[in-house]
Amino acid sequence: MTQNFYITTTLPYVNGEPHLGFATEIIRADILARHFRTRGGKVFFNTGTDEHGQKLFLKAQEQGISVKELVDQGSQRFKDFADTLNISYDAFVRTTNKTHMRAAQKFWEVCDENGYIYKKNYQTKYCIGCELEKQDSDLEEGEQGLQCPIHPHMNIEIIDEENYFFAFSKFEDQLLELYAKDEGLVVPDFRQNEIESFVKGGLQDFSISRLKEKMSWGIPVPGDDEHVMYVWFDALVNYISILGWDIGQSMFDLYWKEGETFQICGKDNLRQQSAMWQAMLIAVGLPHTDKVYINGFINGPDGKKMSKSLGNTVAVDYILDIYGVDALRYFTARHVNNHEDTNFSIEIFHEAYQANLVNGIGNLTNRILQMSSSYGVEPVMRPESQYNNEALDSYDFNGMMNAVFKLVGEMDQFITDEAPFKKVKTDPEAAAQDLQKLLGQLWQVAEMIKPVMPDTYIKMVDALAKNEKPEEPLFPRIEISK
């Protein structure tokens, strides 16, 4: 396996608040970045914010502030969120940065030179929330007529103007060849089957510009001051602009050409990441992404998409304030399904926290180290080559965490069966041997959770080195009102 890894999240729009879905995306990307670094790989981990588009322009007008002020505030909000979640990113890209804007314009010019951009008049339905054109099959009937199922609170707009287009339809055969050649391009396989069916159904060229007089907040189209770039065409280029693609920086060759590239996104980004972006890369003669990993949605406990109007949302800040960062990181790795939708409530979260963190790793660590220090057992030094998370090599977050708790369960059962707390009175040497084994396994647990719960890892390593239980519980017991 290659030793150079490029990992990127999607870029959230800065007009919203960070939510559980994006928390899952960025935490999982961070887990992989930490995993490959621990294995000795060279990693470049990119995240950031998407700062162009119609809905940002309208939001700024609503608030009576400049768009620049709006995006600066929003970008800082997401950067602070990433820092709070202990995200070890190497770059935090902003699509309003001059370096990104320069690369996006260069990307446009190469696409144009290669014959994949043209201009025409057209009329289409458009969802501002998705910043995407919509076919009738993408919409559903609502109180106000046809509505986007993802943004039912927003009216569908009708665009009737002259725009530039990307010749997406020219890439049907090449995309299908790509999917056939690399059956693991999109993870999981049922999402690859889905995008393959979409492409087989026929691709439509899509608009990649907007008239500046109607929407001025965007990157200028090279050679045409009357148009700005369509937000998706601009934003997707961030994956390579951050590597200095347009100016020939060596990082681009190191990570995009010679490394393994990994993109993680929600299922509502399937089309953009695994078809539109791959076609754009082909258009400029660049290698395709190696892996596009698709998360499911996080829904309310009733299985319905979270929304303020339904009252089934849970603020990420509340979870972080009450349970802490590592508890959320643990939950997204183990209890949020790798690819399917996951039902969520604070009660579901609390039950997992109490059962597996408080009564699981936390209690086990305390019991073993309490016995070890009380019985005068020699501490076990950090074993070499304890890090072994093979499941993460195939991006199986659930499987990796299940392996951790399989070991935790075996250790708990060993304590019950061998009862070193009783054996110490009749056979202290055998009790010491039992505890030495358990201490070694506790080191193994610590190493296994290192990429998922880095703060907990540090606390466990410190306690094991001292051969004393942690001064404070790894996971304090919490009561919530019913």
C-alpha positions in Angstrom: 0.0 0.0 0.0 1.2 3.5 -0.8 2.7 5.6 2.0 1.3 8.9 0.8 -2.3 9.7 1.7 -4.4 12.6 0.7 -7.7 12.9 2.7 -10.4 15.5 2.3 -13.8 16.3 3.5 -16.4 18.2 1.5 -16.5 21.9 2.2 -19.6 23.0 4.2 -21.4 26.2 3.2 -20.7 28.9 5.7 -24.2 30.1 6.1 -25.3 27.2 8.4 -24.3 25.8 11.7 -22.1 22.8 12.1 -24.3 19.7 12.5 -23.9 16.0 13.5 -23.7 14.9 9.8 -20.6 17.1 9.2 -19.2 16.2 12.6 -19.3 12.6 11.5 -17.6 13.4 8.2 -14.8 15.4 9.6 -14.2 13.1 12.6 -14.0 10.0 10.3 -11.6 11.8 8.0 -9.5 12.7 11.0 -9.5 9.1 12.3 -8.1 8.0 9.0 -5.5 10.7 8.9 -4.3 9.8 12.4 -4.4 6.1 11.5 -2.2 6.4 8.4 0.2 8.8 10.2 0.6 6.2 13.1 1.4 3.6 10.5 4.2 5.8 9.2 2.5 7.3 6.2 2.8 10.8 4.9 -0.6 12.4 5.2 -2.1 15.6 3.8 -5.5 16.2 5.4 -7.7 19.0 3.9 -10.9 20.5 5.0 -12.3 24.1 4.9 -15.3 26.1 3.8 -17.3 26.8 0.7 -17.9 30.5 0.4 -19.5 31.4 -2.9 -23.0 31.0 -4.2 -26.5 32.4 -4.4 -27.7 31.5 -0.9 -24.7 33.2 0.7 -25.4 36.3 -1.3 -29.1 36.3 -0.2 -28.2 35.5 3.4 -26.0 38.5 3.6 -28.7 40.7 2.2 -31.2 39.4 4.8 -28.7 40.2 7.6 -27.8 43.6 6.2 -24.1 42.9 6.1 -21.5 42.4 3.4 -21.0 39.0 1.9 -17.4 39.2 2.9 -18.4 39.7 6.5 -20.8 36.8 6.4 -18.3 34.4 5.0 -15.5 35.5 7.3 -17.8 34.9 10.3 -19.0 31.5 9.0 -15.6 30.2 8.1 -14.2 31.0 11.5 -17.2 29.2 13.0 -16.4 26.0 11.1 -12.7 26.4 11.8 -13.4 26.7 15.6 -15.6 23.7 15.3 -12.9 21.6 13.7 -10.4 22.7 16.4 -12.9 21.9 19.2 -13.3 18.4 17.7 -9.5 17.9 17.9 -9.2 17.6 14.1 -5.6 17.3 12.9 -6.0 18.9 9.5 -3.0 20.0 7.5 -4.9 22.7 5.6 -8.1 24.6 6.1 -9.0 25.9 2.6 -11.3 28.8 2.0 -12.7 29.2 -1.5 -12.4 33.0 -1.2 -8.6 32.7 -0.8 -6.7 34.2 -3.8 -4.7 31.0 -4.3 -7.9 29.0 -4.7 -9.5 31.6 -7.0 -6.4 31.6 -9.2 -6.5 27.7 -9.4 -10.2 27.7 -10.2 -9.7 30.1 -13.0 -6.8 28.0 -14.4 -9.0 24.9 -14.2 -11.7 26.7 -16.2 -9.1 27.8 -18.8 -7.8 24.2 -19.3 -11.4 22.8 -19.6 -12.1 25.5 -22.1 -8.9 24.9 -24.1 -9.8 21.1 -24.2 -13.2 21.9 -25.7 -15.5 21.1 -22.7 -17.0 24.6 -22.1 -19.6 26.3 -24.2 -22.2 29.0 -23.9 -26.0 28.8 -24.4 -29.4 30.1 -23.3 -31.4 27.8 -21.2 -34.2 27.4 -18.7 -34.1 25.1 -15.7 -35.4 24.5 -12.2 -32.9 25.3 -9.5 -32.6 24.6 -5.7 -30.7 27.3 -4.0 -30.2 25.0 -0.9 -28.4 22.4 -3.0 -27.0 24.9 -5.4 -28.0 22.4 -8.1 -30.2 22.2 -11.1 -33.1 19.8 -10.6 -35.1 17.5 -12.9 -38.7 16.8 -12.1 -37.6 13.4 -11.0 -35.4 15.0 -8.3 -38.4 16.9 -6.8 -41.6 16.0 -4.9 -44.9 17.6 -4.7 -45.3 20.0 -1.7 -47.7 22.7 -0.4 -46.0 25.3 -2.7 -45.7 23.0 -5.7 -42.6 21.0 -6.6 -40.0 21.1 -3.8 -36.5 19.7 -3.2 -36.9 16.9 -0.6 -33.6 17.9 1.0 -34.6 21.6 1.3 -38.5 21.6 1.4 -38.5 25.0 3.1 -37.0 26.6 0.0 -38.9 27.4 -3.2 -37.6 26.0 -6.4 -36.4 28.8 -8.7 -36.7 29.0 -12.5 -33.5 30.2 -14.1 -33.8 31.6 -17.6 -30.6 33.1 -18.9 -27.4 32.6 -20.9 -24.7 30.7 -19.1 -21.6 28.7 -19.7 -21.9 24.9 -19.6 -19.6 22.0 -18.9 -20.0 19.3 -21.4 -20.8 16.6 -18.8 -22.6 14.4 -21.4 -19.3 13.8 -23.2 -18.0 11.7 -20.3 -20.6 9.0 -20.1 -18.4 6.3 -21.6 -15.3 7.4 -19.7 -17.1 7.4 -16.4 -18.6 4.0 -17.0 -15.2 2.6 -18.0 -13.8 4.1 -14.8 -16.4 2.4 -12.6 -15.9 -0.9 -14.4 -12.1 -0.7 -14.1 -12.2 0.3 -10.4 -15.0 -1.4 -8.7 -13.9 0.0 -5.3 -13.9 3.7 -6.5 -17.1 4.5 -4.6 -17.5 2.9 -1.1 -19.9 1.2 -0.4 -20.5 -0.8 -3.6 -24.3 -0.1 -3.6 -23.5 3.6 -3.9 -21.2 2.8 -6.9 -24.0 0.8 -8.4 -26.3 3.8 -7.8 -23.9 6.3 -9.5 -23.3 3.9 -12.4 -27.1 3.6 -13.0 -27.3 7.4 -12.9 -24.6 7.8 -15.6 -26.2 5.0 -17.7 -29.4 7.0 -17.6 -27.7 9.7 -19.6 -25.8 12.8 -18.5 -27.0 16.3 -19.0 -24.5 19.2 -19.5 -24.7 21.5 -16.5 -24.4 25.2 -16.1 -21.1 26.5 -14.6 -21.7 30.2 -14.5 -24.2 32.9 -13.4 -24.7 36.4 -14.6 -22.7 38.8 -12.4 -25.5 41.4 -12.5 -27.8 38.8 -10.8 -25.3 37.2 -8.4 -22.0 39.1 -8.0 -20.5 36.9 -5.3 -18.4 34.4 -7.2 -15.1 33.9 -8.9 -14.9 35.9 -12.2 -15.1 33.7 -15.4 -11.8 34.1 -17.2 -12.2 36.5 -20.2 -15.9 37.4 -19.5 -16.6 40.0 -16.8 -20.3 39.5 -17.1 -20.2 36.0 -15.6 -19.0 34.4 -12.3 -18.4 30.7 -11.8 -21.1 28.4 -10.6 -20.4 27.4 -7.0 -20.0 23.7 -7.5 -17.5 24.1 -10.4 -15.5 26.5 -8.3 -15.7 24.6 -5.0 -14.7 21.1 -6.2 -11.4 22.5 -7.4 -10.3 23.1 -3.8 -9.2 19.5 -3.6 -6.3 20.2 -5.9 -5.9 24.0 -5.5 -4.8 23.4 -1.9 -1.9 21.3 -3.3 -0.8 24.0 -5.7 -1.9 22.1 -8.8 -2.0 25.3 -11.0 1.6 26.4 -10.1 3.2 23.0 -10.3 4.0 22.5 -6.6 5.6 19.2 -5.7 2.9 18.5 -3.2 0.4 17.9 -6.0 2.5 15.1 -7.5 3.4 13.7 -4.1 -0.2 13.4 -2.8 -2.6 13.5 -5.8 -0.5 11.7 -8.5 1.6 9.4 -6.4 -0.5 9.1 -3.3 -3.8 7.4 -2.4 -6.6 10.0 -2.6 -9.6 9.7 -0.4 -12.8 11.9 -0.3 -15.5 11.5 2.3 -19.0 12.9 1.9 -22.7 12.4 2.7 -24.9 10.5 0.3 -26.4 13.8 -0.9 -23.0 14.5 -2.4 -22.7 11.2 -4.4 -23.4 12.7 -7.8 -21.1 15.7 -7.3 -18.1 13.8 -5.9 -18.2 10.6 -7.9 -19.5 11.8 -11.3 -19.2 15.5 -11.7 -15.8 15.9 -10.1 -14.4 12.8 -11.8 -15.5 14.1 -15.2 -13.9 17.4 -14.4 -10.6 15.7 -13.6 -10.8 13.8 -16.8 -11.5 17.0 -18.7 -8.2 18.6 -17.6 -6.2 15.3 -17.9 -5.7 14.6 -14.2 -5.9 11.3 -12.3 -9.3 10.4 -10.8 -9.9 10.1 -7.0 -8.9 6.6 -5.6 -11.8 6.4 -3.1 -15.0 8.3 -2.6 -16.5 7.2 0.8 -20.2 7.9 1.2 -21.8 8.3 4.7 -25.5 8.0 5.3 -27.6 10.6 7.0 -28.1 11.1 10.7 -31.9 11.2 11.3 -34.1 11.8 14.3 -35.1 8.8 16.5 -38.2 8.4 14.3 -36.1 7.9 11.2 -37.1 11.3 9.8 -34.5 13.8 8.6 -33.5 16.2 11.4 -35.1 19.6 11.1 -35.9 22.4 13.4 -39.6 22.4 12.3 -39.9 18.8 13.4 -38.1 19.5 16.7 -35.9 16.4 16.4 -32.5 18.2 16.1 -29.7 17.8 18.7 -27.2 20.6 19.0 -23.6 19.4 18.7 -22.5 22.0 21.2 -24.8 20.4 23.8 -23.2 17.0 23.3 -19.7 18.4 23.5 -20.5 20.4 26.7 -22.1 17.5 28.5 -20.1 14.5 27.3 -16.9 15.8 25.9 -15.1 15.6 22.5 -13.9 12.0 22.7 -17.4 10.7 23.5 -18.7 12.2 20.3 -15.7 10.9 18.3 -16.4 7.4 19.7 -20.0 7.5 18.9 -19.5 8.6 15.3 -17.0 5.8 14.8 -18.9 3.0 16.4 -22.6 3.8 16.5 -23.1 5.8 13.3 -23.5 3.2 10.6 -20.6 3.2 8.1 -22.9 3.8 5.2 -26.6 3.5 6.0 -28.8 6.2 7.7 -28.6 6.3 11.6 -31.4 7.2 13.9 -30.2 9.5 16.7 -31.4 11.0 20.0 -29.7 12.2 23.1 -31.1 9.1 24.9 -29.4 6.8 22.3 -26.2 8.7 22.7 -26.4 8.6 26.5 -27.0 4.9 26.6 -24.0 4.2 24.5 -21.9 6.5 26.6 -22.8 4.9 29.9 -22.6 1.3 28.7 -19.4 1.4 26.7 -17.4 4.4 27.9 -18.3 4.8 31.6 -18.9 1.1 32.4 -16.7 -0.2 29.6 -13.3 1.3 28.9 -13.4 3.7 31.9 -14.4 1.2 34.5 -12.0 -1.5 33.1 -9.0 0.9 33.2 -9.8 1.9 36.8 -10.2 -1.7 38.0 -7.0 -3.0 36.4 -4.8 -0.1 37.5 -6.4 0.0 41.0 -5.5 -3.7 41.5 -2.1 -3.4 39.9 -1.0 -0.5 42.2 -2.6 -1.9 45.3 -1.0 -5.3 44.9 2.4 -4.0 44.1 2.4 -5.5 40.6 5.3 -4.3 38.4 4.1 -1.9 35.7 4.1 -3.1 32.1 6.1 -0.8 29.8 4.6 0.2 26.4 4.9 -2.8 24.2 6.3 -2.3 20.7 4.1 -2.7 17.6 0.9 -2.6 19.5 -0.9 -0.5 17.0 -2.9 -2.7 14.7 -6.2 -1.4 13.3 -6.5 -3.4 10.1 -10.2 -2.5 9.7 -9.3 1.1 9.1 -7.2 0.1 6.1 -10.5 -0.7 4.4 -12.2 2.3 6.0 -14.4 0.2 8.4 -14.9 2.4 11.3 -17.6 0.3 12.9 -15.5 -2.9 12.5 -12.5 -1.2 14.1 -14.4 -0.1 17.2 -16.2 -3.4 17.5 -12.7 -5.1 17.6 -11.8 -2.7 20.5 -14.9 -3.6 22.5 -14.5 -7.3 21.8 -11.1 -7.1 23.5 -12.7 -5.1 26.4 -15.3 -7.7 26.8 -12.8 -10.5 26.9 -10.8 -8.6 29.5 -13.9 -8.1 31.7 -14.7 -11.8 31.4 -11.1 -12.8 32.3 -11.3 -10.7 35.5 -14.6 -12.4 36.3 -13.2 -15.9 35.6 -9.8 -15.6 37.1 -10.7 -13.2 40.0 -7.2 -11.8 40.6 -8.8 -9.7 43.4 -9.4 -13.0 45.3 -6.4 -14.9 44.0 -4.0 -12.3 45.4 -4.8 -13.7 48.9 -4.1 -17.3 48.1 -1.6 -17.1 45.1 -0.2 -13.6 44.8 2.3 -14.7 42.1 -0.6 -16.0 39.8 -2.6 -12.9 40.5 0.4 -10.7 39.5 0.7 -12.7 36.2 -3.0 -12.2 35.5 -2.6 -8.5 36.1 0.5 -8.3 33.9 -1.5 -9.9 31.1 -4.4 -7.4 31.7 -2.0 -4.4 31.7 -0.5 -5.5 28.4 -4.0 -5.8 26.9 -4.9 -2.4 28.4 -1.9 -1.0 26.5 -3.3 -2.6 23.4 -6.8 -1.0 24.0 -5.1 2.4 24.3 -3.2 2.0 21.1 -6.3 0.8 19.2 -8.4 3.8 20.3 -5.5 6.3 19.6 -6.9 7.7 16.3 -10.5 7.8 17.5 -10.1 9.1 21.1 -6.8 10.9 21.2 -7.3 12.6 24.5 -8.4 9.4 26.2 -5.4 7.7 24.7 -3.1 10.2 26.3 -4.8 9.8 29.7 -4.6 6.0 29.5 -0.9 6.1 28.5 -0.1 8.4 31.4 -1.9 6.2 33.9 -0.3 3.0 32.6 3.2 4.6 32.8 2.5 5.5 36.4 0.8 2.2 37.1 -2.0 4.1 38.8 -5.6 4.6 38.0 -6.4 8.0 36.4 -6.8 10.9 38.9 -10.1 11.7 37.2 -12.5 9.2 35.6 -11.8 8.8 31.9 -15.6 9.2 31.4 -17.5 10.7 34.3 -21.0 9.3 35.0 -23.7 11.7 33.8 -27.3 11.8 34.7 -29.8 13.3 32.2 -33.4 14.3 33.0 -36.1 12.0 31.6 
